[in-house]
Amino acid sequence: MKPVITIEYCPKCGWMLRAAYMAQELLTTFSDDLQGVLLQPSEVSGRYTIRVNDEELFDRKEAGRFPEIKELKQLVRDKVSPEKSLGHSDKK
């Protein structure tokens, strides 16, 4: 079974568009590697976390910022398809 990415976001903070953009980017990059991306409105104010299945990849509060899309793709790749090349997103 392919993994599912969950993006849990605070709807009161207006972060749904950011979550949808990140979901689109992940689905485009990992179309063959993912079961899907779930956008989950959080009941906790200020929450923005990204998980692969039940494993947390990124937490906005811990990091003190949102992930860059390049960084997020690398984190997801490392978990779901380590051998996959991300092209320009792999360059430092």
C-alpha positions in Angstrom: 0.0 0.0 0.0 1.3 3.4 -1.0 1.7 6.0 1.8 -0.7 8.9 2.4 0.5 12.4 3.1 -1.6 14.4 5.6 -1.4 18.1 5.7 -3.1 19.3 8.9 -3.7 23.1 8.8 -5.4 25.8 10.8 -8.5 27.0 8.8 -8.9 30.0 11.1 -5.4 31.2 10.2 -6.3 31.1 6.4 -3.7 28.4 5.6 -6.0 26.2 3.4 -4.6 27.7 0.2 -1.0 27.0 1.3 -1.9 23.4 2.2 -3.7 23.0 -1.2 -0.6 24.3 -3.0 1.7 22.0 -1.2 -0.6 19.1 -1.8 -0.7 19.9 -5.6 3.1 20.0 -5.7 3.5 16.7 -3.8 0.9 15.0 -6.1 2.6 16.3 -9.2 6.1 15.2 -8.0 5.1 11.8 -6.4 2.2 10.8 -8.6 3.4 7.2 -8.8 4.6 7.0 -5.2 1.6 8.2 -3.1 -1.9 6.9 -2.4 -2.9 10.5 -2.0 -2.7 13.7 0.0 -5.2 14.5 2.7 -6.0 18.1 3.6 -7.2 18.0 7.3 -8.6 21.1 8.9 -7.2 21.3 12.5 -9.2 21.9 15.6 -6.0 23.3 17.2 -5.3 27.0 16.3 -2.0 27.7 14.6 -1.3 24.0 13.6 0.4 23.2 10.4 1.9 19.7 10.4 2.8 17.3 7.6 2.8 13.5 8.1 3.5 10.4 6.1 1.0 7.9 7.3 1.3 8.6 11.1 4.9 9.8 11.1 5.4 13.5 11.5 7.7 15.0 8.8 7.3 18.7 9.6 5.7 20.9 12.3 5.4 24.6 11.8 5.6 25.4 15.6 8.7 23.3 16.1 10.5 24.7 13.1 9.2 28.3 13.7 8.3 28.6 10.0 6.5 26.9 7.1 8.5 24.4 5.0 9.9 25.5 1.7 8.5 23.4 -1.1 11.9 22.2 -2.1 12.6 21.1 1.5 9.2 19.4 1.8 9.8 17.4 -1.4 13.1 16.2 -0.1 11.6 15.2 3.2 8.8 13.3 1.5 11.2 11.7 -1.0 13.5 10.5 1.7 10.5 8.6 3.3 8.6 7.3 0.4 11.0 6.9 -2.5 14.7 7.4 -1.4 16.1 6.5 -4.9 13.9 9.1 -6.7 15.7 12.0 -8.3 14.1 15.4 -7.7 16.1 17.1 -10.5 16.6 20.8 -9.7 15.1 20.3 -6.2 18.1 18.1 -5.3 20.7 20.8 -6.0 22.0 22.8 -3.0 
